[in-house]
Amino acid sequence: MNHPTFRFLKSSFFPPKRWVFFLAILFLATFSMAQEDSLKQEKKESFRAMFYNVENYFDAFDDPLIDDSEYLPNGMRNWNYSRFIKKRNNIYKIILAVGGWSPPAIIGLCEIENYFVLKQLVYETPFSKFDYRIVHQESPDRRGIDVALLFDPKIFQLITHQAIPINFPDNPESKTRDILYAQGIVFGTDTLHIFVNHWPSRYGGELSSESRRHFVAAELAKHVDAILLKNKEANILIMGDFNDTPTDQSIKEILKAGDLSKENRLVNLMRNYSGNLSGTNKFNGDWAILDQMMVSPALVAKENNFFVEGDAQIFNSAFLMEKDTKFLGNRPFRTFLGMKYSGGFSDHLPVFVDFHEK
Protein backbone atom coordinates (compact mmCIF):
# COMPACT_ATOMS: atom_id res chain seq x y z
CA MET A 1 0.00 0.00 0.00
CA ASN A 2 1.31 3.41 -0.95
CA HIS A 3 1.68 6.22 1.59
CA PRO A 4 1.52 9.62 -0.12
CA THR A 5 2.45 11.49 3.03
CA PHE A 6 5.64 9.51 3.44
CA ARG A 7 6.49 9.99 -0.23
CA PHE A 8 6.01 13.72 0.23
CA LEU A 9 8.41 13.90 3.17
CA LYS A 10 10.99 11.80 1.44
CA SER A 11 10.93 13.75 -1.79
CA SER A 12 10.60 17.25 -0.27
CA PHE A 13 12.95 17.15 2.69
CA PHE A 14 15.48 14.46 1.78
CA PRO A 15 15.95 14.54 -1.99
CA PRO A 16 18.70 12.00 -2.68
CA LYS A 17 20.83 14.15 -5.01
CA ARG A 18 20.69 17.21 -2.79
CA TRP A 19 21.41 15.10 0.26
CA VAL A 20 24.53 13.68 -1.35
CA PHE A 21 25.61 17.19 -2.37
CA PHE A 22 25.01 18.49 1.18
CA LEU A 23 27.09 15.66 2.66
CA ALA A 24 29.89 16.35 0.18
CA ILE A 25 29.97 20.04 1.11
CA LEU A 26 29.93 19.18 4.82
CA PHE A 27 32.78 16.71 4.35
CA LEU A 28 34.88 19.18 2.37
CA ALA A 29 34.34 21.93 4.96
CA THR A 30 35.28 19.59 7.80
CA PHE A 31 38.33 18.32 5.89
CA SER A 32 39.37 21.88 5.06
CA MET A 33 39.15 22.94 8.72
CA ALA A 34 41.14 19.90 9.83
CA GLN A 35 43.75 20.58 7.17
CA GLU A 36 43.97 24.23 8.25
CA ASP A 37 44.49 23.16 11.88
CA SER A 38 47.13 20.71 10.74
CA LEU A 39 48.94 23.42 8.76
CA LYS A 40 48.86 25.70 11.78
CA GLN A 41 50.51 22.96 13.79
CA GLU A 42 53.12 22.44 11.07
CA LYS A 43 53.86 26.17 10.95
CA LYS A 44 54.88 26.19 14.59
CA GLU A 45 58.59 26.79 14.54
CA SER A 46 61.54 25.87 16.67
CA PHE A 47 65.19 26.79 16.64
CA ARG A 48 68.38 25.66 18.32
CA ALA A 49 70.95 27.78 20.14
CA MET A 50 74.44 26.55 20.96
CA PHE A 51 77.60 27.68 22.70
CA TYR A 52 81.12 26.45 22.00
CA ASN A 53 84.53 27.29 23.43
CA VAL A 54 86.57 26.55 20.31
CA GLU A 55 90.00 26.55 22.04
CA ASN A 56 92.28 29.24 20.65
CA TYR A 57 90.95 29.90 17.17
CA PHE A 58 93.88 32.02 15.96
CA ASP A 59 94.98 33.00 12.48
CA ALA A 60 98.67 32.67 11.58
CA PHE A 61 99.41 36.40 11.25
CA ASP A 62 101.10 38.65 13.79
CA ASP A 63 98.92 41.29 15.43
CA PRO A 64 101.18 43.82 17.16
CA LEU A 65 98.33 44.97 19.42
CA ILE A 66 97.97 41.62 21.22
CA ASP A 67 100.18 38.84 22.55
CA ASP A 68 99.59 36.24 19.84
CA SER A 69 103.23 35.10 19.59
CA GLU A 70 102.31 31.60 20.77
CA TYR A 71 100.19 31.11 17.63
CA LEU A 72 102.59 32.20 14.92
CA PRO A 73 104.72 30.11 12.53
CA ASN A 74 107.83 30.90 14.57
CA GLY A 75 106.01 30.60 17.90
CA MET A 76 106.29 27.83 20.46
CA ARG A 77 103.31 25.97 18.96
CA ASN A 78 104.51 26.21 15.36
CA TRP A 79 101.11 27.46 14.32
CA ASN A 80 100.73 27.98 10.57
CA TYR A 81 98.13 28.66 7.90
CA SER A 82 97.39 25.00 7.13
CA ARG A 83 96.74 24.31 10.82
CA PHE A 84 94.50 27.37 10.93
CA ILE A 85 92.48 26.08 7.96
CA LYS A 86 92.11 22.67 9.61
CA LYS A 87 90.96 24.37 12.80
CA ARG A 88 88.46 26.49 10.85
CA ASN A 89 87.02 23.46 9.07
CA ASN A 90 86.82 21.48 12.32
CA ILE A 91 84.76 24.23 13.94
CA TYR A 92 82.39 24.28 10.97
CA LYS A 93 81.94 20.50 11.19
CA ILE A 94 81.02 20.73 14.87
CA ILE A 95 78.52 23.54 14.33
CA LEU A 96 76.86 21.57 11.55
CA ALA A 97 76.78 18.38 13.63
CA VAL A 98 75.22 20.15 16.63
CA GLY A 99 72.53 21.57 14.36
CA GLY A 100 71.76 18.21 12.79
CA TRP A 101 73.20 19.05 9.34
CA SER A 102 72.09 22.66 9.37
CA PRO A 103 73.62 25.17 11.78
CA PRO A 104 71.80 26.22 14.95
CA ALA A 105 70.05 29.56 14.47
CA ILE A 106 72.04 31.19 17.29
CA ILE A 107 75.70 30.33 17.93
CA GLY A 108 77.80 31.73 20.76
CA LEU A 109 81.57 31.25 20.50
CA CYS A 110 84.56 32.07 22.65
CA GLU A 111 88.35 31.98 22.28
CA ILE A 112 88.06 33.76 18.93
CA GLU A 113 91.05 35.89 17.95
CA ASN A 114 89.40 38.42 15.64
CA TYR A 115 86.82 39.23 13.00
CA PHE A 116 88.99 37.75 10.25
CA VAL A 117 88.81 34.20 11.65
CA LEU A 118 85.03 34.55 11.99
CA LYS A 119 84.71 35.67 8.36
CA GLN A 120 86.81 32.70 7.32
CA LEU A 121 84.47 30.38 9.21
CA VAL A 122 81.21 31.90 7.96
CA TYR A 123 82.13 32.80 4.38
CA GLU A 124 85.01 30.50 3.35
CA THR A 125 83.54 27.13 4.32
CA PRO A 126 80.27 25.43 3.27
CA PHE A 127 78.77 27.60 6.05
CA SER A 128 78.49 30.33 3.41
CA LYS A 129 75.38 28.77 1.83
CA PHE A 130 73.42 29.45 5.03
CA ASP A 131 73.93 33.25 4.89
CA TYR A 132 74.66 33.82 8.60
CA ARG A 133 75.61 37.13 10.21
CA ILE A 134 78.42 37.94 12.66
CA VAL A 135 78.36 40.00 15.86
CA HIS A 136 81.84 40.69 17.23
CA GLN A 137 83.80 43.41 18.97
CA GLU A 138 87.47 43.41 19.87
CA SER A 139 88.00 43.00 23.61
CA PRO A 140 90.92 44.23 25.73
CA ASP A 141 92.01 40.69 26.63
CA ARG A 142 95.81 40.52 26.69
CA ARG A 143 95.94 37.52 24.35
CA GLY A 144 93.28 39.01 22.11
CA ILE A 145 90.71 36.24 22.51
CA ASP A 146 87.11 37.38 22.21
CA VAL A 147 83.53 36.15 22.29
CA ALA A 148 81.27 36.27 19.25
CA LEU A 149 77.74 35.58 18.07
CA LEU A 150 76.66 34.07 14.76
CA PHE A 151 73.00 34.05 13.81
CA ASP A 152 70.54 33.18 11.08
CA PRO A 153 68.76 36.44 10.14
CA LYS A 154 65.67 34.47 9.05
CA ILE A 155 65.17 33.45 12.69
CA PHE A 156 66.81 36.22 14.71
CA GLN A 157 66.60 39.81 13.47
CA LEU A 158 69.28 41.85 15.20
CA ILE A 159 68.23 45.19 16.68
CA THR A 160 71.32 46.25 18.59
CA HIS A 161 74.47 44.94 20.23
CA GLN A 162 77.21 46.15 22.50
CA ALA A 163 80.31 44.98 24.35
CA ILE A 164 79.99 45.20 28.12
CA PRO A 165 83.47 45.99 29.47
CA ILE A 166 84.80 44.43 32.66
CA ASN A 167 86.87 46.85 34.72
CA PHE A 168 88.21 45.43 37.96
CA PRO A 169 88.21 48.30 40.49
CA ASP A 170 91.02 46.81 42.58
CA ASN A 171 93.22 46.17 39.53
CA PRO A 172 92.44 48.47 36.56
CA GLU A 173 95.40 47.13 34.58
CA SER A 174 94.00 43.61 34.60
CA LYS A 175 91.94 42.96 31.48
CA THR A 176 89.56 40.20 30.50
CA ARG A 177 86.98 39.48 27.83
CA ASP A 178 83.98 41.74 27.44
CA ILE A 179 80.49 40.29 27.74
CA LEU A 180 78.80 40.48 24.35
CA TYR A 181 75.17 41.61 24.46
CA ALA A 182 72.77 41.36 21.50
CA GLN A 183 69.08 42.19 21.27
CA GLY A 184 66.84 40.98 18.47
CA ILE A 185 63.45 39.67 17.39
CA VAL A 186 62.55 36.00 17.00
CA PHE A 187 59.50 34.62 15.19
CA GLY A 188 58.85 38.19 14.06
CA THR A 189 57.20 39.17 17.32
CA ASP A 190 59.20 38.58 20.51
CA THR A 191 62.37 40.25 21.74
CA LEU A 192 65.26 38.05 22.82
CA HIS A 193 68.21 39.36 24.86
CA ILE A 194 71.43 37.36 24.48
CA PHE A 195 74.59 37.55 26.60
CA VAL A 196 77.71 35.66 25.47
CA ASN A 197 80.32 35.16 28.21
CA HIS A 198 83.87 33.97 28.77
CA TRP A 199 84.69 34.59 32.41
CA PRO A 200 88.23 34.80 33.83
CA SER A 201 90.06 31.48 33.84
CA ARG A 202 91.15 29.40 36.81
CA TYR A 203 94.77 29.84 35.78
CA GLY A 204 96.87 30.20 38.92
CA GLY A 205 94.29 28.35 41.01
CA GLU A 206 90.52 28.24 41.40
CA LEU A 207 90.44 30.08 44.72
CA SER A 208 92.97 32.77 43.83
CA SER A 209 91.03 33.67 40.67
CA GLU A 210 87.59 33.30 42.23
CA SER A 211 87.09 36.99 43.08
CA ARG A 212 87.46 37.95 39.40
CA ARG A 213 84.62 35.66 38.39
CA HIS A 214 82.52 36.95 41.29
CA PHE A 215 82.96 40.48 39.97
CA VAL A 216 81.95 39.51 36.41
CA ALA A 217 78.91 37.64 37.79
CA ALA A 218 77.81 40.78 39.62
CA GLU A 219 78.26 42.91 36.48
CA LEU A 220 76.17 40.50 34.42
CA ALA A 221 73.50 40.41 37.15
CA LYS A 222 73.19 44.21 36.97
CA HIS A 223 72.45 44.12 33.25
CA VAL A 224 69.96 41.28 33.62
CA ASP A 225 68.17 43.13 36.44
CA ALA A 226 67.94 46.28 34.30
CA ILE A 227 66.10 44.28 31.62
CA LEU A 228 63.81 42.48 34.07
CA LEU A 229 62.98 45.75 35.81
CA LYS A 230 61.52 47.08 32.55
CA ASN A 231 59.79 43.80 31.72
CA LYS A 232 59.59 40.98 34.25
CA GLU A 233 58.63 38.59 31.45
CA ALA A 234 61.59 39.46 29.25
CA ASN A 235 63.17 36.66 27.21
CA ILE A 236 66.85 36.35 28.14
CA LEU A 237 69.41 33.78 27.02
CA ILE A 238 72.79 33.67 28.74
CA MET A 239 75.51 31.33 27.54
CA GLY A 240 79.24 30.97 27.88
CA ASP A 241 82.29 29.42 29.41
CA PHE A 242 81.96 30.61 32.99
CA ASN A 243 85.02 28.78 34.34
CA ASP A 244 82.77 27.94 37.28
CA THR A 245 80.21 25.17 37.71
CA PRO A 246 76.45 25.50 38.38
CA THR A 247 77.07 24.97 42.12
CA ASP A 248 79.83 27.57 42.50
CA GLN A 249 79.12 30.79 44.34
CA SER A 250 79.44 33.03 41.28
CA ILE A 251 76.66 31.15 39.48
CA LYS A 252 74.42 29.96 42.29
CA GLU A 253 74.55 32.89 44.72
CA ILE A 254 75.71 36.00 42.85
CA LEU A 255 74.10 35.43 39.47
CA LYS A 256 71.32 33.46 41.21
CA ALA A 257 70.95 30.91 38.44
CA GLY A 258 69.37 27.62 39.52
CA ASP A 259 65.92 26.09 39.35
CA LEU A 260 62.67 27.93 38.67
CA SER A 261 61.96 29.60 41.99
CA LYS A 262 61.33 33.04 43.46
CA GLU A 263 64.81 33.04 44.99
CA ASN A 264 66.52 32.77 41.59
CA ARG A 265 67.01 35.41 38.94
CA LEU A 266 67.66 32.87 36.18
CA VAL A 267 67.05 29.21 35.37
CA ASN A 268 70.29 27.32 34.78
CA LEU A 269 69.58 24.74 32.08
CA MET A 270 72.70 22.78 33.10
CA ARG A 271 71.84 22.49 36.78
CA ASN A 272 70.84 18.81 36.56
CA TYR A 273 74.13 17.63 35.09
CA SER A 274 76.65 15.87 37.31
CA GLY A 275 80.31 16.55 36.62
CA ASN A 276 81.45 13.23 38.09
CA LEU A 277 81.11 11.19 34.92
CA SER A 278 80.56 13.84 32.28
CA GLY A 279 80.98 17.54 31.68
CA THR A 280 82.09 20.07 29.11
CA ASN A 281 85.76 20.15 30.13
CA LYS A 282 88.10 17.61 31.71
CA PHE A 283 91.10 18.73 33.74
CA ASN A 284 93.45 16.38 35.57
CA GLY A 285 90.95 13.57 35.14
CA ASP A 286 87.97 15.50 36.55
CA TRP A 287 85.00 16.57 34.46
CA ALA A 288 83.37 19.95 35.14
CA ILE A 289 80.32 21.78 33.77
CA LEU A 290 82.04 25.05 32.86
CA ASP A 291 80.02 25.78 29.71
CA GLN A 292 76.41 26.56 30.54
CA MET A 293 73.17 27.98 29.20
CA MET A 294 70.71 29.95 31.32
CA VAL A 295 67.39 31.64 30.60
CA SER A 296 64.99 34.05 32.27
CA PRO A 297 62.02 32.43 34.09
CA ALA A 298 59.54 33.50 31.40
CA LEU A 299 61.18 31.17 28.89
CA VAL A 300 60.66 28.15 31.14
CA ALA A 301 57.25 29.17 32.50
CA LYS A 302 56.03 29.59 28.89
CA GLU A 303 54.81 33.13 29.53
CA ASN A 304 55.44 34.37 25.99
CA ASN A 305 55.23 33.13 22.40
CA PHE A 306 58.24 30.84 22.59
CA PHE A 307 59.82 28.77 25.33
CA VAL A 308 62.48 26.27 26.39
CA GLU A 309 61.42 22.77 27.32
CA GLY A 310 63.83 20.55 29.23
CA ASP A 311 67.50 21.00 30.00
CA ALA A 312 70.31 22.09 27.75
CA GLN A 313 72.39 19.25 26.37
CA ILE A 314 76.10 18.54 26.08
CA PHE A 315 77.09 17.49 22.59
CA ASN A 316 79.54 14.65 23.22
CA SER A 317 79.49 12.55 20.05
CA ALA A 318 82.22 9.93 19.77
CA PHE A 319 84.19 11.78 17.07
CA LEU A 320 84.70 14.67 19.52
CA MET A 321 86.34 12.40 22.07
CA GLU A 322 89.58 10.45 22.44
CA LYS A 323 90.84 7.90 24.93
CA ASP A 324 92.26 9.42 28.09
CA THR A 325 95.63 7.66 28.29
CA LYS A 326 96.56 9.22 31.62
CA PHE A 327 93.24 9.00 33.46
CA LEU A 328 90.21 6.73 33.05
CA GLY A 329 87.62 7.03 30.29
CA ASN A 330 87.65 9.57 27.48
CA ARG A 331 88.48 13.25 27.13
CA PRO A 332 87.71 15.94 24.53
CA PHE A 333 89.82 15.59 21.37
CA ARG A 334 91.84 18.80 21.59
CA THR A 335 93.80 20.84 19.09
CA PHE A 336 96.82 20.66 21.41
CA LEU A 337 97.58 18.27 24.23
CA GLY A 338 100.07 20.29 26.22
CA MET A 339 102.43 21.62 23.56
CA LYS A 340 101.89 18.66 21.23
CA TYR A 341 99.70 19.30 18.18
CA SER A 342 96.86 16.77 18.01
CA GLY A 343 94.76 18.31 15.24
CA GLY A 344 91.53 17.79 17.17
CA PHE A 345 88.61 20.08 17.88
CA SER A 346 88.68 21.71 21.31
CA ASP A 347 89.31 21.06 25.00
CA HIS A 348 85.64 21.92 25.60
CA LEU A 349 82.43 20.28 24.39
CA PRO A 350 79.56 22.31 22.91
CA VAL A 351 76.23 22.79 24.66
CA PHE A 352 72.85 23.47 23.07
CA VAL A 353 69.16 24.00 23.77
CA ASP A 354 65.98 24.11 21.68
CA PHE A 355 63.36 26.87 21.68
CA HIS A 356 59.78 26.19 20.60
CA GLU A 357 56.96 28.42 19.41
CA LYS A 358 53.69 28.12 21.33
HELIX and SHEET records of a PDB file:
HELIX    1   1 PRO A    4  PHE A   13  1                                  10    
HELIX    2   2 PRO A   16  LYS A   43  1                                  28    
HELIX    3   3 SER A   69  TYR A   71  5                                   3    
HELIX    4   4 TYR A   81  GLY A   99  1                                  19    
HELIX    5   5 TYR A  115  TYR A  123  1                                   9    
HELIX    6   6 PRO A  126  PHE A  130  5                                   5    
HELIX    7   7 GLU A  206  LYS A  230  1                                  25    
HELIX    8   8 GLN A  249  GLN A  249  1                                   1    
HELIX    9   9 SER A  250  ILE A  254  3                                   5    
HELIX   10  10 PRO A  297  ALA A  301  1                                   5    
HELIX   11  11 ALA A  318  LEU A  320  5                                   3    
SHEET    1   A 6 ARG A 133  HIS A 136  0                                        
SHEET    2   A 6 ASP A 146  PHE A 151 -1                                        
SHEET    3   A 6 ILE A 106  ILE A 112 -1                                        
SHEET    4   A 6 SER A  46  TYR A  57  1                                        
SHEET    5   A 6 VAL A 351  GLU A 357 -1                                        
SHEET    6   A 6 PHE A 306  VAL A 308 -1                                        
SHEET    1   B 6 ARG A 133  HIS A 136  0                                        
SHEET    2   B 6 ASP A 146  PHE A 151 -1                                        
SHEET    3   B 6 ILE A 106  ILE A 112 -1                                        
SHEET    4   B 6 SER A  46  TYR A  57  1                                        
SHEET    5   B 6 VAL A 351  GLU A 357 -1                                        
SHEET    6   B 6 GLN A 313  ILE A 314 -1                                        
SHEET    1   C 7 PHE A 156  ILE A 164  0                                        
SHEET    2   C 7 ILE A 179  VAL A 186 -1                                        
SHEET    3   C 7 ASP A 190  HIS A 198 -1                                        
SHEET    4   C 7 ASN A 235  ASP A 241  1                                        
SHEET    5   C 7 ASP A 291  VAL A 295 -1                                        
SHEET    6   C 7 LEU A 266  ASN A 268 -1                                        
SHEET    7   C 7 ALA A 257  GLY A 258  1                                        
SHEET    1   D 2 ASN A 281  PHE A 283  0                                        
SHEET    2   D 2 ASP A 286  ALA A 288 -1                                        
SHEET    1   E 2 MET A 321  LYS A 323  0                                        
SHEET    2   E 2 ASN A 330  PRO A 332 -1                                        
SHEET    1   F 2 PHE A 336  LEU A 337  0                                        
SHEET    2   F 2 LYS A 340  TYR A 341 -1                                        
END                                                                             
